[in-house]
Amino acid sequence: MSISLAMTADDAVAFRYAPVPLLLAGAEGDVRVANMAYADLSGKPDVTGHAWPTLLDPSDQPSAWELHHWVTRARDGEPSPRRTLRLARADGSSRPVIVAVQPLPTGDGVVVVLFDIAMDDDMLRVATDLSVESGHLALWSLDLASGQVTETIGSSSFGGLFPGPVRSLDTLLAAVHPDDVARVRRTLGLVAASGDYDQRFRIRDRMGDERWLHVRGRVLNPNAPEATPSRMVGVVSDVTEHARLVERLADRQRRDATQGRRVHQLASDLVSATSVEEIVSLVAQRIATVFDGDGGLFVLVDDGRMRPYGGVGISEEIATLLDGRNMTDGANPVVSVIRNRTRSFWETRGEMLSDFPGAHELLAHDDAASWAIIPLTGSRRTAIGAWILTWKRPHHSSPEERAFMATLAQLTGQALERVRLQQAELQLADALQRRMLPAELPHVPGLEVVARYLPSQRGIDVGGDWYDVIPLPDGRVGLVIGDVEGHSVEAAADMGQVRVVVRAYASSHDDPGAVLAAANRLFHETAETTFATCGYLVLDPATGKAEAAWAGGPPPMYAGRVDSGCWDVPTGPPLGVKLDAEYPVSRWTLPHGTTLLLATDGLVESVQVAMEDGQSAAIGVLTANLDLGVDAAADALVSAAPAGRADDIAFLVARPISLG
């Protein structure tokens, strides 16, 4: 069969004298033309008629035939693969070549290109030595049957990585970290099947230090296909620095994540803080921990002078030195930071002294190496103070850490500004509330009576709780307790109004129900708020006889020598709910030695405490103070009031002394 090649005379000459070994073969693989470069490489001047795959080493001929069949059957445009095979030479030796096969345009043959990649032994050894030295590698060979290890290049301890000579697999495994031995053995057991080995593990070197190695190897295929692989060769490199770098980066990421969580938690707590003292305590106790510091100090500006608070892990002399320092002292680094509203970081004491020679006063009293001073600013960017953070060792604050500090300082400043405003308004609200309550209770013969008012500890609005004691004809007394819905100026105004109305009607009506009905009509017509609860009890201290009408709210509570509990007073609707509401009157005679308690719901009920439980607790306080008088009972009730309460509390404690 002839091969159709549209070659010009010039093309034929170029093919024959090409510097790269070339073969022209038919579709069945038989060689039709070989150029001079091929004859020089193989030592065979005439191979015409031979199938080109048979010109290779016998062990590589199946791979060559596979490549030939793939090319002759490939679709147009598909790239043909290249393979590294061994060319059989006339002298019986073999030479590694890269074989590339391309189909002829006519489809009736192929062109085979052989790229010579062989080097002589000296050249190969020099190239290998240079690669090993530049890559800090050691070459090794492992006999899979005996476990014997041979190092082809490097010392007998793999370039000094191992504590002693490595002659066998057992010697190598003895140096491997105990936690890694099982993994190394398991992977070695799979080598025969996979053909490759690639693993990182730890060892102890000759100095006893832990090092990370990267070991790669490849099983050498035997000449006979059915034979079991007997040898693996490879390289080992020391990757300790890389492993440590990865570990440092991971540690840094963990620290950043932890720091972020701490900042987030502190920011959340600052938002809910309700006093300057709480904010100072939060920041002073946590600021050093958040940023891995050793000391922290809080400084606020008060009337043009610095006032230190909450020092933790920092010299007390520093706080003493800063206390009362005038804000005009620009030579002081803390004053400068606050006035200029610029955060400052000094990694060494020398850096601080270079910027502020006068800082020797601070440095003389504390041995901290690194310092950070961060201004606290409010919503209007006005500096209201600073916090100081110190480290015993030189510390470099990363950009991320500095950003965290700036954010936290701003949140702290805003929280301080917020609670200061709230406290001022709370004081105003409390003063307004107390002005609307009786300045002092009237003296009622035969009756001990005291009152207490406790404002809410949340928010800044004026409350609507009130109490009153109204002297009545014939020696009787009216006891009033009430709570206007809401916490606002309007609620306080309505409270003042309904208090006046109840007092006015009480002087002209003997029936407590009629007094509440009249107050309800006026409240319904004029009040700004929705409703109000109110209890009105008329007591004759001389006889202990009592009449009561109730418009919502907790019933009267009592405690005596024989009995204690709640007076189950029938109640009508709160004031302002129903225009023509009626309020039934309940009558009772107090037992001898009984103490009465009239209270708004803030004393006996909260989100955490059910009213029944709160009433039982309040009655228990009354009982415990029967022998101590009403003042002691009232003080004990104040002490038992819930901390952080969200509601106002008003209550009256009364006891007829003529019966005691």
PALUMBA-841958 format. One record per residue (C-alpha): y, x, z; residue in one letter. Coordinates in steps of 0.001 Angstrom, whole numbers, plus 524288, in hexadecimal, padded with zeros to 5 digits. Each point is the difference from the previous one (the first is absolute). Example, Ala and Ser with C-alpha at 12.3 -4.5 7.8 and 13.67 -1.06 7.14 Angstrom:
<pts>
7EE6C8300C81E78A
80D708055A7FD6CS
</pts>
This chain:
<pts>
800008000080000M
80D4E8057A7FC55S
80C1A7FEF08081EI
80BF87FB307F8FDS
80B6A8086880451L
80C787FEE57F867A
803C080E5280242M
80915807A17F798T
7FD4C80E4C7FDDEA
80A7A8033480A03D
7F9A67F6B7809F6D
7F2CC806827FE13A
805DE80D6780261V
8070E7FB1380C3BA
7F33E7FA2C8052EF
7F82C80C487FD8DR
809C28091980671Y
804B97F6EC80B2BA
800B68075480D25P
7F8A57F50D806E0V
7F1387FE667FDF4P
7FDC87F4257F71DL
7F3D77F8E27FAE0L
7FF4D7F59C7F584L
7F4287F72F801EEA
7FA4A7F3BC7FA18G
7FE5D7F2F280677A
7F29380410804EEE
805B180C5A805E4G
7FB22809DE7F5DFD
8095880B5F7FDD8V
8058A8013B7F24ER
80A7C80A5580218V
80316809AF80B13A
80C0A808927FFF3N
800FC80E7B80307M
8052C7FDF180DE6A
7F3867F8A68032FY
7F78A80AE57FA67A
80776809F680837D
7FEB07F7EB80C85L
7F19D7FC857FE8CS
7FB3180C227F8BAG
7F95B7F6DF7F646K
80607801567F25AP
7F8037F5047F9E6D
7FCEF7F33A8071EV
800537F71C7F433T
7F6207F4EE8011DG
7FEAF800F180EB9H
804007F44E80836A
80C2C8049F80702W
7FB8A7FB5D80DC5P
7F426809107FEA3T
8094980BA17FF53L
8033C7FE2080E75L
7F88F803F780C3AD
7F3D47F77680151P
804B37FA0280CC7S
80C977FB967F95CD
7FA0B7FA9C7F365Q
7FDF57F21480557P
80E407FF84803C0S
803DF805097F26CA
7F7C07F5A27F91DW
8060C7F59D808D0E
80D86804C67FBFDL
7FC347FFE97F189H
7FACD7F21E8006BH
80BDF7FB3D8076FW
809458059D7F5B4V
7F8747FACB7F43BT
7FFB07F263805E9R
80DC17FF99805A4A
809F17F6347FB13R
80C02804A17F8D1D
80ABC804C08090FG
7F722802CF80BA1E
8024680DCF8055CP
7F3D4808547FFFDS
7FC4A806B880CD0P
7FEB480E9E801F4R
7F526806A38075CR
7FDDC80D7E805A7T
7F2DC804F47FAF2L
7F94980D1B7FD97R
7FE4E805A87F264L
7F326807277FD6BA
802A880D687FA39R
7F76C8084E7F720A
7FDBA809F580AF8D
7F9F87F599808BDG
80BE17FE6D808DES
8083C7F3C180150S
80EB67FEA27FFF2R
807FF7F4DB805CEP
808047F8857F60FV
807947F3507FF9FI
7FA537F77B7F52EV
8085F7F5FA7F8DEA
7FA717F7657F51FV
808337F8657F637Q
7FAED7F6B07F561P
80348802B17F1BEL
8095F7F6407F9BFP
7F5407FC517F642T
7F6DD7FC5080B3BG
7F488808227FAEBD
8011280BAF8090EG
806D2806D480B42V
807DB80C2E802E3V
7FB9C8078780C23V
80A1E808A9806BCV
7FBD680A1980A22L
80A2A805CB80953F
7FBA380CC880613D
802E18002780E9AI
7F72780B2880458A
8052480BC680774M
7F91980C7780321D
7FB318022C80DF4D
80B15808FF80407D
80A307F6C27FABFM
7F9787F47A806A8L
7FF3C8071980D24R
80E3E804567FF84V
804857F2397FC8DA
7F7BC7FA4280AF3T
804F6809FF809E6D
80E187FD0D7FC95L
7FDAD7F14A800FES
7F9838016D80D2EV
80AC9808C18055FE
80B157F7687FB30S
7F9807F398804D8G
7FB1E8059C80CF6H
7F22A7FC377FC5BL
7F2818053D802AAA
7F4BE7FE0D7F65FL
7F2797FCD180506W
7F2607FCA67FBAAS
7F60C7F7C980769L
7F15C800277FDCAD
7FC827F1AE801ABL
7F1E5802EC80341A
8019680ACE80A2AS
80DC17FD1A804DDG
8040A80E277FD98Q
80E86801F37FD7BV
8053680AF37F77FT
80E5C802F67FE80E
802E2805867F2A7T
80E3C803688028BI
8063E8023A80D3FG
7FAEC804E380CF9S
7F35E7FB948062DS
807CC7F6A3808AES
8061C7F8D17F47AF
80CD4807347FFCFG
800AC800C280ECCG
800077F13780198L
7F3797FFA5807E7F
7FDFD806CA80D13P
7F502808867FA62G
7F7A6802947F3F7P
7FAE87F3DB7F931V
7F23B802D47FB40R
7FA037F289800B2S
8034D7F1A880025L
7FCA07FF7680E83D
809C980AE4802D7T
80A737F8717F8C7L
7FCF77F33F80700L
8006F806D180D38A
80E7E802D97FDCCA
803387F21E7FBA5V
8071F7F731809ACH
7F5FC7F7AB80754P
806827F36B7FB90D
7FE8E8040F7F1B1D
7F20F805767FFC7V
7F9297F3067FD56A
809327FCE67F4BER
7FE1180D797F9E3V
7F12A7FEE6800EBR
800007F23F7FA68R
80807803E97F427T
7F7A680C137FD7CL
7F4177F7337FFAAG
805C37F8A37F47FL
8034C80C0B7F7EAV
7F36F800597F822A
8025A7F23A7FB1BA
80EA5800D67FDA3S
800D080E027FB2FG
80D2F8029480677D
8048D802E180DD3Y
80E057FDF980490D
8037D7FF0580E65Q
809F5803E780A44R
7FBE18034580DDDF
80425807CD80BF8R
7FAC380CDE8054DI
803408099480AE4R
8044880D1F7FA7DD
7FDB880D6280606R
80BA67FE0B8090FM
7FAD77F2E7804B0G
80AB67F8627F900D
7FD167F37F7F8B7E
80166800E57F132R
7FDE87F6987F4CBW
7F7D08041C7F427L
7FEB67F9CC7F2ADH
7F2A6802D97FA33V
7FC707FCAF7F1EER
7F350802CA7F92FG
7F7B47FC7E7F427R
7F15D8000C7FE26V
7FB5E808967F4CBL
7F6E07F89E7F6F0N
7F2E7806E47FDE1P
7FBAF8039F7F24DN
7F4917F6A2800A3A
8049A7F1C2800A5P
7F4D77FC1B8091CE
8029E80B07809B0A
806A57FD9680D27T
80DB5805F380199P
7FEDB80C3B8085FS
80DC38059780128R
80DE57FBA58025BM
80C13808687FE33V
80DD37FD3F8041CG
80C93803FC8068FV
805727FE9780DBEV
80E817FFEA80329S
807D27FF8980C99D
8083B7F38480001V
80419800B480E44T
80E93800587FD25E
7FEF27F4667F6F3H
7F7FF7F87180A17A
809E88033F80A95R
80B237FBCA7F735L
7F93B7F30B7FD66V
7FD9B7FE7380E99E
80E3B8030080323R
804847F6107F5FAL
7F6AE7F5E480597A
804C88030B80DC6D
80E017FE957FB77R
7FCFB7F2F07F9C9Q
7F97F7FB7980C8FR
80B97804AF8080CR
809867F9387F6E5D
7F8117F379800C7A
7FF53800D680EDFT
80E6E8030F800C1Q
802FE7F4837F713G
7F81C7F6CE808A6R
806F3804FD80C37R
80D567FE547F9C6V
7FC567F2517FB79H
7FB437FC2C80D9FQ
80C0F8059780691L
808D27F9307F623A
7F8EB7F32E802BBS
801B8801B980EA6D
80E6F803307FE33L
802287F3527F8B6V
7FA837F83280B77S
806C0807F180ABBA
809847F8088083ET
8076280A37807DFS
8060380D7F7FECBV
7F6C4804B480AA1E
7F4297FB537F849E
804A5806CB7F39BI
802DD80C9F8073EV
7F29F7FF8D80660S
7F9067FD657F316L
806B480AE57F88EV
8002380A1B80AEBA
7F17B7FE54802C0Q
7FB587FFCA7F1F0R
80966807D27F7A3I
7F9D280D30802EEA
7F24C7FAA37FDAAT
803B87F9BC7F319V
804BD80CF67FA6BF
7F6A9809258073DD
80B418053A8081DG
7FFEC8053B80DD2D
80C7D7FA1880575G
809867F4F77FDA4G
80CE67FB4E805AAL
808217F3DF7FD70F
80EE9801307FFFFV
8095E7F4697FF2BL
80ECF800127FEDFV
806DE7F87E80ACED
80ECE7FF7380096D
8019380C967F845G
7F603807BF807C1R
7F195803177FE59M
7F6027FA1880936R
7F1E9805087FF84P
7F45C7F6E38022FY
7F14E800F8800CCG
7FD6180E857FE67G
7F19E8030D7FD96V
7FAC980DF07FF29G
80DA0805B47FF99I
8074A807A480A64S
8077B7F7C1809EFE
80AEA80A067FF3BE
8024A7FBD47F1DBI
8028C7F2098044FA
808F1804BC80ADET
80761808B07F674L
802427F4D37F663L
8032C7F57980A06D
80E667FC837FF4CG
802D0809A67F4FFR
80C3E7FBB27F8D5N
7FE177FBD57F1F1M
80B5F808957FBE4T
7F7DA80C558027DD
7FCE3803537F1D2G
7F9C180CF5803CFA
7F4877F8AF805FFN
7F5367FD607F5ECP
7FCBB7F297805ABV
80E4D7FBBF7FFABV
80139805307F213S
7F4157F8797FB3BV
804D67F34D80615I
80DE9801767FB03R
7FC0F803F37F228N
7F4477F6CD7FF5BR
7F7CE80ACF7F9B0T
7F25480333804B0R
7FD9180E6F80283S
7F38E8082180087F
7FE9880DEF804F5W
7F2E1806A97FE58E
8040780B5F808BDT
8092F8020A80B65R
8074E809EE7F7DFG
803337F5C57F5B3E
806127F72780A53M
807EF80B26805B6L
80494803B97F269S
805427F2387FDD1D
804A77FDCF80DFCF
8028580C398080CP
802DF7F73380B8AG
7F1FC7FAF97FF8DA
7FBD980B40808C5H
802937F68F80B53E
7F5097F7307FB30L
7F6C980AF07FC3FL
801A3806C380D1BA
7F9DD7F44D806DAH
7F4897FD427F6E0D
7F65F808F77F90BD
7FDEE7F6FC7F43DA
7FF23807607F320A
803BE7F5037F693S
809C97F507801C4W
8037B7F35E7F90AA
80BC97F78D80381I
8008E7F2D27F937I
80BD27F6E0800E9P
7FDE37F1B5803A2L
808557F7387F79FT
8028C7F16D80082G
801B47F6387F51BS
80DB4804FB7FD0DR
7FB7C80E2A7FF3DR
806B5802A280CEET
7F92180A8A807DFA
7FC977FAD780D6FI
7F7AE80B5B804A8G
7F52E809557FC21A
7F260803F780394W
7FBD080E00801AAI
7F25C804B97FC67L
7FAA980D8A8031ET
7F3E8808117FCA9W
7FB0580BAF807BBK
7FB82806CB7F383R
807D1801AB7F371P
7FEF27F31E7F8D8H
803877FC957F203H
803297F1B27FDE4S
7FB577FB967F2A5S
808947F7247F79DP
7F6E67F4AE8033FE
801368029280E95E
80ECC800EE7FF20R
8004E7F3107F8B9A
7F7A47F9E080ABBF
809768054A80A40M
80BED7FAAF7F8DFA
7F9CC7F2867FE75T
7FBC37FF7080E2AL
80D4E8049C804D5A
806AA7F56B7F816Q
7F6C97F5A080555L
8025A8050280DCCT
80EBA7FF8A7FE39G
7FF767F2357FA89Q
7F7247FBA280B1FA
80982805AC80A00L
80B5B7F95A7F95EE
7F8937F3257FFB9R
7FBEE7FFDF80E4BV
80D7E8044880492R
805DC7F4767F8B7L
7F5717F70E80551Q
802228049580DE6Q
80EA07FDC37FEDFA
7FDC47F25F7FAA4E
7F5917FD3480A2AL
809828039180AB9Q
80A1D7F7047F9E7L
7F61E7F50A7FE6CA
7FB138019780DD6D
80DE47FFAF8053FA
802F27F3B17F82CL
7F37A7F99080490Q
8029A802F980E40R
80DF77FB017FEF7R
7FA757F2DE7FBF0M
7F6CC7FF7E80BB2L
8048D7FD2F80DE8P
806FF80BBA8058AA
7F9667FD3680CFEE
7F7A67F5138052FL
8061D7F62380967P
7FBDB7FFD880E2FH
7F7257F4708029EV
7FD187FD3580E58P
7F18C8004F8030BG
7FC4B8069E7F33BL
7FD6680DE47FBFEE
80214801567F160V
8016B80BB77F6E9V
80088801617F141A
7FD4080AB27F63FR
80330801C37F1A4Y
7F8FC80A5A7F7ACL
804BD801EB7F1F8P
7F69A802797F4DAS
7FC9380E3A7FDA7Q
7FF047FE2B7F164R
80AF37FD0F7F6B0G
80E767FEC7802BBI
802577F1567FFD4D
805207F7E780B56V
7F5977F7B28067DG
800817F1C080441G
7F8D87FFF480D1ED
807767FADA80BA4W
7FEEE7FB1C80DF3Y
808E37F87980931D
800A67FB7D80E13V
808017F38A80204I
803817FB2F80DC6P
7FE8A7F10E800A9L
804317F59D809D0P
7F81E7FDA980C6BD
7FBD280E65800CEG
7F7777FFAA7F407R
8003C80A7E7F58AV
7FD6B7FFEA7F160G
7F83680B517FA4AL
80113801D47F149V
7F858808F17F6DFI
8017A7FFEE7F130G
7FDF6807557F34CD
807847FD767F378V
7F7F9802F87F3DFE
803B480C9F7F90FG
8072180C8F80368H
80DB57FF877FA8CS
80E227FDB680387V
7FE047F1BB7FC3CE
7F4887FEEC80956A
80843805BD80AEEA
80B007F67E7FCF7A
7F6AF7F46980034D
7FA578050880CC4M
80D84800188061DG
8028F7F2617FAFCQ
7F35F7F9D3804D0V
8019D806BC80D37R
80D5C7F9CD801A3V
7FACC7F2AC7FBB9V
7F4858004680970V
808F68041380B17R
809B37F52D7FCB0A
7F5D27F5377FEFFY
7F8C7804B780C1FA
80C027FD6280852S
800357F19E7FBF6S
7F1937FCB97FDCAH
7F5878001680A74D
7F4E97FE837F633D
7FBAE80D137FA2CP
7FAA27F8E77F40CG
80D347F9BE7FD49A
806A480D5180100V
7F6D2805C67F5BDL
801647F4077F72FA
80EDE8014D8002BA
7FF2980E987FD53A
7F6807FD637F4E7N
809527F68C7F925R
80B5E8097F80097L
7F77E80B807FBF8F
7FA937F8397F485H
80D9B7FCD57FB1AE
8072580CE880215T
7F69580B728012DA
7FF6480A6D7F572E
7F1FE803C780352T
7F3C67F7E67FE4BT
7FB9D7FCAD80DCDF
7FF918046C80E21A
7F6157FEC080AE3T
8054A7FC1180D4EC
7FAB17FCBE80D63G
807F07F92280A91Y
7FAF07FF0780DFFL
807267F97080B2BV
7FBC9804CA80D7CL
803477FB9980DBFD
7FE1180C588082BP
7FFBA7F83D80CA6A
7F4767F75D7FC4DT
7F996807C17F517G
800BF7F4247F70DK
801A08037F7F1A5A
8025E7F8857F35EE
7FEAC8067E7F2B1A
801A27FCE67F199A
7FBBE809807F591W
803858020F7F1A1A
7F5D280A0E7FC16G
7FE2980DA380570G
7F70D804AE80AF0P
7FE717F68980B6BP
8045B8039680DCDP
7F6D98097C80706M
7FE2B800D780EADY
7F8E4807BF80A62A
7FDB57FC3780E2EG
7F79F802C680BCAR
7F6367F5947FC61V
8016C7FDA47F182D
805B6806247F3C4S
8007F7FC907F1A0G
8083E7F8E67F5D7C
806C97F30C80226W
7FABE7F7C37F4D4D
80CF57F9D87FC46V
7FF967F6777F474P
808D18053B7F559T
807FD7F9E87F566G
803CB806BB7F33FP
8095080B998001EP
80E787FCD57FF80L
804EA7FDA17F241G
7F2FC7FBB77FA2EV
800E37F124801B5K
80CE87F8E2801F4L
7FADE7F4E98088BD
7F5C8807F080756A
7FC827FBFD80DDEE
7FC968095380AE8Y
7F6F07FAE080AA0P
80288803E480E1BV
7F559805A180893S
800DC8002280EF4R
7F99D8090D809CAW
801A4804DC80DE0T
7FF0780EBE801B0L
7F5F38044880A2BP
804C1807D480B93H
803A080E3C7FC86G
7FF7B7FDF67F13ET
80750808E57F687T
8044E7FA2F7F2F2L
801348073E7F2FEL
807197FA867F42EL
7FF25809227F43FA
801BF800907F155T
7F41D803207F7ADD
8036980E767FE93G
7FB148026C80DD5L
7F2A27F9C47FE66V
7FCD9800877F17EE
7FFEC80A427F534S
7F844803EB7F40CV
7F67C8073F808D0Q
7FFB57F66D80B80V
7FC627F18A7FFADA
808B87F6F58080BM
7F5117FC5480960E
7FD6B80E5080312D
80E73802E28017EG
801BB7F47F80947Q
7F4828047F80840S
805CE80DA2800D5A
80D747FAD6803EFA
7FA1E7F72980A69I
7F87380BB58051BG
80CD58078480180V
805FD7F48C80786L
7F4387FF46808F3T
8005580E9A802B8A
80E3F7FF2580436N
7FFC27F3C480877L
80340807E980C2ED
80A62808607F962L
809CC7F5E07FB46G
804C37FB597F2C8V
8076D80C927FCC7D
7F394807F68014FA
7F89A7F61B7F7CFA
80A668007B7F559A
7FFF480ED77FFC1D
7F13B8000F7FEFFA
800907F6727F48FL
809D8808DC7F91FV
7F6EA80BA8801E5S
7F4AE7F8397FA5CA
807C17FBAA7F401A
7FA37805647F336P
805F280CB37FB04A
8057E7FFC07F23DG
8012D7F130800EER
804B87F8AF7F40EA
8058C7F47180794D
80A337FDC780A78D
7FBCD7FC2680DA4I
8071E7F76B809C8A
7FA6D7FAE680CB8F
8036C7FA2280D2BL
7F8748022980CA7V
802DE7F63D80AECA
7FA6A7FCF280D6FR
804C07F5E9809D1P
801DF807CE80C78I
800FD7F3FB8087DS
7F1927FDF27FD63L
7FBF380E2380256G
</pts>
